[in-house]
Amino acid sequence: MSALGDLGAALIALLTPTMIFHAAWSTLLGIIIGSLPGLTATMGVALMTTLTYSLDSTTAILVLLCMYVGAIYGGSRSAILLNIPGTPASAATSLDGYPLAQRGRAGYAMGLATAGSMMGTLAGIALLVMIAPPLAEAALNFGSFEFFWLAVFGIVISGQLTADTTPIKGYIAGILGLMAAMVGSEGIHAHVRFSMGFSDLNAGIGLIPAMVGAFGFAEVLNAMWGRAGVLATVKDKSDRILPELRDLWRYKVTALRSGIIGTLVGIVPGVGEDIGAWASYVAARRSSKEAHLYGKGSYEGLLAAETGNSAVVPGSLIPAITLAVPGSASSAVLIAALFIHGIRPGPLIMIEQPQFISSVAAMLILATVFMGFYGLTLTRAFVQVLRVPYSYLMPVVFVLCVIGTYALSQRVFDIWIMVGFGLAGFVLRQMKYPMAPLVLGIILGDLLDKSLRRGLTLSDGDLTPFFTRPVSAAFAILIAVSILANLSFVRRWLASMIARWGPRDA
């Protein structure tokens, strides 16, 4: 009851003209960014972070969360109309959304996607309010040894679950991020490392320039190389935007299951909204009586995908707020934004700012309301947004990358860092290396470095406590199993053992 009271009080505090105005425009901008192929939610949040320095912390976080929610939802627009997901999270949406658009049911498909996104976000918010506080209290028992393994775990998990081809590429990207985090003055004795004689590197590689480069400029370059979509323009006279209640009621179990799956996927560090969408889609198809319609314009498949990817948004904030370990690439950017605005995510959040989780939940509810409003009233207008040529759009995005990077410290050097990470990110993307582990490596590198050295100081250089303390040992075993389970020769060995000791035909 106390949690509901705190949530109600936080929601009432946000219902001021100023806050409603900021929620309205940032959610709309997020939907527009998400609907444009090549502009991802992570890039939108990263660019917006650079433009919120002048706002107070509550307003800035509201703007960023509304941008996040809107962008994840907005990706369904181009997935349905162009068969090109506006964000990776909407890849599963295109499987059934685009066939519906080709049959002249684009309006209904987008209305159903809107309803699914709203239900998924609300389900995730409910679990956020229930799970985050006890998780933060449990994490209060963590020390330097546990935080070291927690940082390693975040990078390992993100590396193996976001790579497009093999997990080793995710690990390499994470290690590159850790290497970048080691540049500059270390956090305990301020000894300068790996600056290569450049005084501008004494303070280290800035997170914002690196992040904007890897997700912003690299996305611009990647989008310029991508294919253009063909807009579905077939119209059916029976098409409507407002979803029918009978369809929502028929698939209520699918929506609930997808909301739970998406939230649980979001809790796992570094997984992301795309995995939440696919996991929900596959689970729905396996248990569906209409499995033969999936991929051909299934209402249930579309609803499952959209509910799942939207539920990941609040789910990914659970580890981000309570453990300072990102649940997705976008939540990694949000962690950086929280630090910039004077909020320290982690186990101490319930002591330093006990009402923060309720405030975040209230902000997500406000974003969901505006997402539903825009999704049902401006569907036709979003079609025109998709007609914006890349030749007009991408130069504007690049200018925002430069301005946002320079605004933080007014250093031209940071612009060069942004460009360098953008070029590196583009090359890595062409070779199918994921960007999330790279940025997570930069974010978690400081935590890993300080925790390792503090732990060694406490143990007088003895590594034993890293493996003998119960939570540390559990993390170490979990990380080892995660890595080994993704090695091809280990999988082949396990397959041969199962074949040898498994049941035999008589």
LINFENFEN-V447101 format. One record per residue. N is the residue number from 1. RES is the residue in one small letter. PSI is psi in whole degrees, 0 to 359 (NA if undefined). OMEGA is omega in whole degrees, -180 to 180 (999 if undefined). NEAR is the number of other C-alpha atoms within 10 Angstrom. Layout:
{{N;RES;PSI;OMEGA;NEAR} {N;RES;PSI;OMEGA;NEAR}}
//
This chain:
{{1;m;324;179;6} {2;s;321;180;7} {3;a;319;178;14} {4;l;323;177;11} {5;g;317;178;11} {6;d;320;179;19} {7;l;318;178;23} {8;g;318;179;15} {9;a;320;179;15} {10;a;321;-180;20} {11;l;319;178;20} {12;i;322;-180;11} {13;a;334;-179;12} {14;l;346;-175;19} {15;l;59;173;13} {16;t;155;-179;10} {17;p;320;-178;9} {18;t;312;-178;11} {19;m;319;179;17} {20;i;321;178;15} {21;f;313;-180;12} {22;h;321;178;15} {23;a;322;-178;28} {24;a;308;-175;21} {25;w;325;-178;15} {26;s;324;176;24} {27;t;317;178;30} {28;l;316;178;23} {29;l;322;177;19} {30;g;318;179;30} {31;i;319;180;30} {32;i;315;179;23} {33;i;316;-180;27} {34;g;329;-177;34} {35;s;343;-179;32} {36;l;116;180;28} {37;p;133;-179;25} {38;g;340;177;27} {39;l;105;-174;26} {40;t;168;177;28} {41;a;320;-180;30} {42;t;318;179;27} {43;m;319;179;30} {44;g;315;179;27} {45;v;320;180;29} {46;a;315;179;30} {47;l;320;-179;26} {48;m;329;177;22} {49;t;321;-179;26} {50;t;346;-177;22} {51;l;8;-178;17} {52;t;13;-177;19} {53;y;326;-175;16} {54;s;352;-179;10} {55;l;154;174;12} {56;d;163;-170;11} {57;s;318;-178;18} {58;t;314;-180;17} {59;t;318;-179;18} {60;a;316;-179;21} {61;i;322;176;21} {62;l;314;180;25} {63;v;316;-177;27} {64;l;320;179;28} {65;l;319;177;28} {66;c;321;175;30} {67;m;315;-179;30} {68;y;307;-179;34} {69;v;315;-179;29} {70;g;320;-177;32} {71;a;319;178;34} {72;i;319;177;31} {73;y;319;-176;35} {74;g;335;179;34} {75;g;339;180;33} {76;s;336;-178;37} {77;r;306;-179;36} {78;s;332;177;30} {79;a;321;-179;30} {80;i;318;-173;32} {81;l;330;-175;28} {82;l;348;-171;24} {83;n;23;174;25} {84;i;111;-180;27} {85;p;130;177;27} {86;g;327;173;32} {87;t;158;178;28} {88;p;332;-179;24} {89;a;339;-176;30} {90;s;13;-179;33} {91;a;318;180;23} {92;a;331;-180;29} {93;t;325;-176;32} {94;s;337;-177;27} {95;l;320;-180;21} {96;d;335;-180;25} {97;g;315;-178;35} {98;y;318;174;29} {99;p;324;176;21} {100;l;319;179;26} {101;a;323;179;28} {102;q;335;178;19} {103;r;6;179;15} {104;g;14;-179;19} {105;r;35;-178;25} {106;a;318;-180;28} {107;g;314;-180;24} {108;y;323;178;23} {109;a;318;-180;32} {110;m;327;175;29} {111;g;319;178;21} {112;l;321;177;26} {113;a;323;178;29} {114;t;314;179;30} {115;a;318;179;22} {116;g;318;180;30} {117;s;320;179;33} {118;m;315;-180;27} {119;m;320;179;24} {120;g;316;180;33} {121;t;317;-180;29} {122;l;322;177;22} {123;a;318;178;26} {124;g;323;179;32} {125;i;317;180;28} {126;a;316;179;14} {127;l;328;176;19} {128;l;314;-179;24} {129;v;327;-177;20} {130;m;322;-171;13} {131;i;321;-172;16} {132;a;312;-178;23} {133;p;311;179;21} {134;p;328;178;12} {135;l;319;178;16} {136;a;321;179;22} {137;e;321;178;16} {138;a;325;-178;12} {139;a;350;178;17} {140;l;340;179;16} {141;n;358;-179;10} {142;f;142;173;16} {143;g;193;-178;14} {144;s;322;-178;20} {145;f;317;-179;26} {146;e;321;-180;26} {147;f;329;176;24} {148;f;311;-179;25} {149;w;329;178;25} {150;l;318;177;26} {151;a;317;178;23} {152;v;318;-179;21} {153;f;316;180;21} {154;g;318;-179;25} {155;i;318;-179;33} {156;v;313;-178;26} {157;i;314;-180;23} {158;s;325;-179;31} {159;g;321;-175;31} {160;q;344;-177;24} {161;l;350;180;20} {162;t;355;178;24} {163;a;139;-178;21} {164;d;335;-177;14} {165;t;276;-177;14} {166;t;149;-179;17} {167;p;332;-177;21} {168;i;328;178;17} {169;k;324;175;21} {170;g;319;178;28} {171;y;318;180;24} {172;i;316;179;17} {173;a;318;178;26} {174;g;320;179;31} {175;i;322;176;21} {176;l;320;177;16} {177;g;318;177;24} {178;l;320;179;25} {179;m;319;178;15} {180;a;326;-179;22} {181;a;339;-179;25} {182;m;350;-178;20} {183;v;136;176;19} {184;g;193;-177;23} {185;s;130;178;17} {186;e;161;-165;18} {187;g;352;-176;14} {188;i;308;-179;10} {189;h;4;178;7} {190;a;31;176;11} {191;h;130;-178;10} {192;v;131;-179;18} {193;r;142;169;16} {194;f;31;180;15} {195;s;347;177;17} {196;m;31;177;11} {197;g;357;179;9} {198;f;115;-179;9} {199;s;333;179;11} {200;d;342;180;13} {201;l;359;-179;19} {202;n;327;179;19} {203;a;2;180;15} {204;g;175;177;19} {205;i;120;-178;20} {206;g;137;-179;20} {207;l;316;-177;20} {208;i;310;177;24} {209;p;317;-180;28} {210;a;318;-178;27} {211;m;315;179;32} {212;v;322;178;33} {213;g;312;-176;32} {214;a;324;-176;28} {215;f;336;-178;30} {216;g;291;-178;32} {217;f;320;178;28} {218;a;323;177;29} {219;e;322;178;26} {220;v;311;180;25} {221;l;319;-179;18} {222;n;320;180;18} {223;a;325;180;18} {224;m;337;178;14} {225;w;348;-175;11} {226;g;173;-179;11} {227;r;155;175;9} {228;a;149;-178;14} {229;g;163;177;16} {230;v;120;-176;11} {231;l;129;177;18} {232;a;117;-174;21} {233;t;3;179;15} {234;v;136;-178;12} {235;k;141;175;14} {236;d;133;-177;14} {237;k;335;180;7} {238;s;359;-178;9} {239;d;142;178;15} {240;r;160;-178;15} {241;i;319;-178;19} {242;l;119;-178;17} {243;p;148;180;18} {244;e;141;-178;12} {245;l;327;-179;8} {246;r;326;177;9} {247;d;318;179;13} {248;l;320;179;18} {249;w;322;-179;11} {250;r;326;-176;11} {251;y;28;-178;18} {252;k;321;180;15} {253;v;319;178;13} {254;t;317;-180;24} {255;a;317;180;28} {256;l;315;180;18} {257;r;317;-179;20} {258;s;323;178;35} {259;g;318;179;36} {260;i;315;180;22} {261;i;314;-179;25} {262;g;318;179;37} {263;t;316;-180;33} {264;l;322;176;20} {265;v;320;179;29} {266;g;329;-179;32} {267;i;327;180;26} {268;v;121;-175;22} {269;p;130;170;31} {270;g;7;-176;31} {271;v;300;175;26} {272;g;167;-174;30} {273;e;329;-178;31} {274;d;321;178;25} {275;i;321;178;23} {276;g;319;179;31} {277;a;313;-178;31} {278;w;319;179;23} {279;a;318;179;20} {280;s;320;-179;29} {281;y;314;-179;27} {282;v;317;180;17} {283;a;320;179;16} {284;a;319;-178;25} {285;r;321;-178;19} {286;r;326;-176;10} {287;s;5;-174;10} {288;s;147;172;16} {289;k;354;-179;9} {290;e;33;-175;14} {291;a;332;-179;14} {292;h;344;180;10} {293;l;347;-178;15} {294;y;134;-178;19} {295;g;357;-179;18} {296;k;6;-179;14} {297;g;41;-179;21} {298;s;127;174;21} {299;y;319;-178;21} {300;e;317;180;26} {301;g;318;178;30} {302;l;316;-179;30} {303;l;319;-180;32} {304;a;315;-179;36} {305;a;314;-178;38} {306;e;322;177;39} {307;t;318;-179;38} {308;g;314;-176;41} {309;n;328;179;38} {310;s;329;178;37} {311;a;337;179;34} {312;v;331;-176;39} {313;v;301;176;32} {314;p;328;178;32} {315;g;319;-179;35} {316;s;339;179;32} {317;l;342;-179;32} {318;i;304;176;34} {319;p;331;-179;29} {320;a;317;-178;23} {321;i;317;-172;30} {322;t;332;-177;27} {323;l;353;-175;24} {324;a;28;176;27} {325;v;118;-174;29} {326;p;138;174;33} {327;g;345;178;30} {328;s;171;179;32} {329;a;320;180;26} {330;s;321;178;28} {331;s;336;173;30} {332;a;319;177;29} {333;v;323;179;26} {334;l;324;177;25} {335;i;315;178;22} {336;a;320;180;20} {337;a;322;179;25} {338;l;316;178;20} {339;f;319;-180;12} {340;i;325;-177;16} {341;h;20;171;19} {342;g;18;179;10} {343;i;126;-178;18} {344;r;101;175;19} {345;p;150;-178;24} {346;g;185;-177;18} {347;p;333;-178;22} {348;l;358;-176;17} {349;i;326;-180;22} {350;m;343;177;20} {351;i;314;-177;11} {352;e;321;-179;12} {353;q;76;-173;12} {354;p;339;-179;13} {355;q;3;-172;16} {356;f;320;-179;19} {357;i;319;177;24} {358;s;322;178;24} {359;s;318;179;22} {360;v;317;179;24} {361;a;319;179;25} {362;a;321;178;24} {363;m;320;179;26} {364;l;323;177;24} {365;i;316;179;19} {366;l;318;178;22} {367;a;321;179;28} {368;t;320;179;26} {369;v;313;-180;16} {370;f;326;176;22} {371;m;315;178;27} {372;g;319;-180;19} {373;f;310;-179;14} {374;y;322;-177;19} {375;g;328;-177;28} {376;l;343;-177;20} {377;t;336;-175;12} {378;l;24;-178;11} {379;t;315;-178;18} {380;r;325;-179;14} {381;a;326;-179;10} {382;f;334;177;18} {383;v;322;179;18} {384;q;328;179;9} {385;v;324;-177;15} {386;l;348;-180;19} {387;r;359;-179;11} {388;v;122;-179;11} {389;p;145;177;10} {390;y;326;-177;16} {391;s;336;176;9} {392;y;325;-171;9} {393;l;312;-171;13} {394;m;322;175;19} {395;p;325;178;12} {396;v;317;179;12} {397;v;319;180;19} {398;f;319;178;20} {399;v;319;177;12} {400;l;324;176;19} {401;c;314;-178;26} {402;v;313;-178;22} {403;i;315;-179;16} {404;g;321;179;24} {405;t;316;-177;32} {406;y;331;-174;20} {407;a;333;-175;15} {408;l;311;-174;16} {409;s;0;-178;11} {410;q;40;178;12} {411;r;126;176;12} {412;v;331;-179;12} {413;f;324;179;15} {414;d;328;177;24} {415;i;319;178;22} {416;w;323;176;17} {417;i;317;179;21} {418;m;313;179;29} {419;v;317;180;23} {420;g;314;179;18} {421;f;329;177;22} {422;g;314;178;26} {423;l;316;178;18} {424;a;319;179;14} {425;g;321;179;28} {426;f;315;179;24} {427;v;316;180;15} {428;l;323;178;17} {429;r;320;179;17} {430;q;333;177;11} {431;m;14;175;12} {432;k;33;172;15} {433;y;134;180;26} {434;p;151;-180;27} {435;m;333;-176;26} {436;a;313;179;29} {437;p;328;179;35} {438;l;311;-180;29} {439;v;322;178;27} {440;l;325;177;30} {441;g;319;178;30} {442;i;318;-179;25} {443;i;314;-175;26} {444;l;351;-178;26} {445;g;318;180;24} {446;d;317;178;17} {447;l;317;-180;21} {448;l;314;-178;22} {449;d;309;-178;19} {450;k;319;-178;17} {451;s;320;179;21} {452;l;312;-176;19} {453;r;325;175;17} {454;r;320;177;18} {455;g;317;178;22} {456;l;326;177;18} {457;t;316;-180;11} {458;l;328;-177;12} {459;s;9;-178;14} {460;d;41;176;9} {461;g;5;-179;11} {462;d;127;180;11} {463;l;350;-174;13} {464;t;315;-178;10} {465;p;336;178;16} {466;f;341;-176;22} {467;f;350;-176;17} {468;t;334;176;13} {469;r;138;-170;12} {470;p;308;-178;12} {471;v;320;178;19} {472;s;317;179;22} {473;a;319;179;17} {474;a;316;178;15} {475;f;316;-179;20} {476;a;316;179;20} {477;i;317;-180;13} {478;l;318;179;14} {479;i;316;-180;20} {480;a;316;180;13} {481;v;320;-180;11} {482;s;318;-179;15} {483;i;313;-177;18} {484;l;322;-177;13} {485;a;343;-179;13} {486;n;4;176;14} {487;l;133;-173;13} {488;s;319;-177;11} {489;f;331;175;11} {490;v;320;178;13} {491;r;319;178;13} {492;r;320;180;11} {493;w;317;178;11} {494;l;320;179;13} {495;a;318;180;11} {496;s;323;179;12} {497;m;320;179;11} {498;i;320;179;11} {499;a;325;-177;11} {500;r;318;-174;10} {501;w;357;-179;8} {502;g;176;180;9} {503;p;142;-180;8} {504;r;152;177;7} {505;d;144;-180;4} {506;a;NA;999;3}}
//
